[in-house]
Each structure stands twice: as structure tokens, then as C-alpha cells.
Amino acid sequence: MSHQITVHHLNSSRSERLFWVLEELGLPYNVKVHFRTETNSSPKSLLDISPTGKSPCLELDGEILTESSFIVHKLLNLPDVKDKSNTVNLIETEQDNFWSHYAEASMLNLMQSTAIIKVMSTTWIQGKTDDENGNNLNEGNKKAVQDFTSYLTGKVIGSQLQQSINFAEKFLTKENSTGWFSGTENPGEGDFLMFFAINAFVAGKAKGVFQIGEGFKGWHKRVMERPAAQKAVKREQDELAKAQSA
Ligand SMILES: N[C@@H](CCC(=O)N[C@@H](CS)C(=O)NCC(=O)O)C(=O)O
């Protein structure tokens, strides 16, 4: 059975995961790119489609789906992807379940808070928000906002994120590790969900910000050696470029 699939992708966002899982499953898909507003939020075009107002949002055979882990779970359980069971772990293991929760609840929550604080601090200092105080900050207050932002994102949230990274690293480097969060010989739901964060730490915007060990580096290398992951990264880049020039 062929499916009608459209990924609603917000630039620089966790919808990146869907490209990888769709390529692994060999499911053809369309992409609609939505560009973030000045305050890093979803634009109207995405708010009009996504009931949660967030990305990722996936249209699957006319149904609108949100929440990354729900979407990935649903895709892995489509009856016609069973022939991928030699290369992808389709049956969710306990580890998959744990790491797909962990990705959102113990990593992405901290990454997102950091991003929100940084963007809001900058836009507020520049007087670009509706808040009238933004325009009125004197140089001393601007510096205070900047210092508090660094304290929050570095010492407070940054150190919590480092702890979350260390915990996941430990799992990947333990003695009987298979090298995948699924705990099997193939990547599964937990791996697809962890992709956005680890890709950001190893190769993306957060590269060099945190201490990353051999666990994450090896995992990322294994992922990027997979033709499906390479296709996913290229497709995302091509779609962004196409949308930018449209
Ligand atoms: N737990 C949700 C989080 C969704 C989420 O917060 N997505 C961000 C992008 S990474 C977003 O849509 N941000 C725009 C906004 O909040 O306006 C999921 O995994 O789908």
C-alpha cells in the first residue's frame, strides 16, 4: 500500500528526525518547509496546520499527526514496513520506549529552554518584542539581562544538560551495549528520537558546547554511515534551499 505523506518541517527543528525515519522505512514523502518567526516561533502557516502549533507535524493519509515520538511510533508500526525489520528495529523494546521519552523529557526540554531564553533575551534587548520595557533598557540593564542569560543557559540549564548527556553516554558505552539506543542490532524508536539532540551536539549548532564522549561520537558515526541518514540530511538541505529560493 502506498501512503500520502507530508512532513511539515520547521527550519532548525526536531522534525529533522522524521527525514531519517522515513528514509529508513523507504516511504516516499513530500515536504512543506515553514520558517520560524523573528522570535523563533512557529509561523502562521504552521499554526494553521498543526493542532499543537508545533513541529513536527505529519500528514499521513489525510490524518494530521503531532508529537515526534507518537509520529515515529506510528510510522514504525505501519503494516507495510515490515520488510525493513532486518535493518530497523520495528518492534519497540523497553530501551526504545525509555530513550524516546528521555529524548523529549530530559534533553529537548533543556535544549528548548536554552533556545527560548537566548532568543527572547536578544529580541528583548533589541526592543523587538511587544513588551515596552524592551525598548527602554539602558546599557547597564542590557548587560544585566545578558549576564543573567549566560548564567541561566550555562551554569543552571547547561550543567543539567551535561548531566543528561553523561547519562546517555553511559548507556552507549556500557559493556554489553549494541551501540544503539534500541538495545538491538539495529536503530529503533529510541535512536530516531535521540537523533536531533546528538546531531546538534556532534555536528550541529551545539557542537563544542558540551563534553561529548566516545558513546555519542561512535553512535553519530554509525548513523551517518547509513545511506538512509545521508539521504535524509541531503533531502532536508535541498528542501530548505528550495523553500528559501521560492
Ligand atoms: N514534544 C514535542 C515538541 C514540539 C516542539 O516544541 N517543537 C518546536 C520545534 S523544535 C516548535 O514547534 N517550536 C516553535 C514554537 O514553539 O512556536 C514534539 O516532540 O513534537
The ligand as an SDF file (V2000), in Angstrom:
LIG
                    3D

 20 19  0  0  0  0  0  0  0  0999 V2000
    7.2840   17.3390   22.2770 N   0  0  0  0  0  0  0  0  0  0  0  0
    7.0050   17.9760   21.0160 C   0  0  0  0  0  0  0  0  0  0  0  0
    7.7370   19.3080   20.9810 C   0  0  0  0  0  0  0  0  0  0  0  0
    7.4350   20.1090   19.7420 C   0  0  0  0  0  0  0  0  0  0  0  0
    8.1790   21.4510   19.7240 C   0  0  0  0  0  0  0  0  0  0  0  0
    8.2880   22.1580   20.7390 O   0  0  0  0  0  0  0  0  0  0  0  0
    8.6980   21.8110   18.5310 N   0  0  0  0  0  0  0  0  0  0  0  0
    9.3930   23.0640   18.3480 C   0  0  0  0  0  0  0  0  0  0  0  0
   10.4490   22.9170   17.2710 C   0  0  0  0  0  0  0  0  0  0  0  0
   11.8740   22.0320   17.7750 S   0  0  0  0  0  0  0  0  0  0  0  0
    8.4330   24.1210   17.8250 C   0  0  0  0  0  0  0  0  0  0  0  0
    7.4920   23.8100   17.1180 O   0  0  0  0  0  0  0  0  0  0  0  0
    8.7390   25.3980   18.1240 N   0  0  0  0  0  0  0  0  0  0  0  0
    8.0120   26.5190   17.6380 C   0  0  0  0  0  0  0  0  0  0  0  0
    7.1100   27.1390   18.6620 C   0  0  0  0  0  0  0  0  0  0  0  0
    7.0840   26.6720   19.8010 O   0  0  0  0  0  0  0  0  0  0  0  0
    6.4380   28.1240   18.3230 O   0  0  0  0  0  0  0  0  0  0  0  0
    7.4340   17.0410   19.8790 C   0  0  0  0  0  0  0  0  0  0  0  0
    8.3500   16.2460   20.0730 O   0  0  0  0  0  0  0  0  0  0  0  0
    6.8250   17.0530   18.8030 O   0  0  0  0  0  0  0  0  0  0  0  0
  1  2  1  0
  2  3  1  0
  2 18  1  0
  3  4  1  0
  4  5  1  0
  5  6  2  0
  5  7  1  0
  7  8  1  0
  8  9  1  0
  8 11  1  0
  9 10  1  0
 11 12  2  0
 11 13  1  0
 13 14  1  0
 14 15  1  0
 15 16  2  0
 15 17  1  0
 18 19  2  0
 18 20  1  0
M  END
$$$$
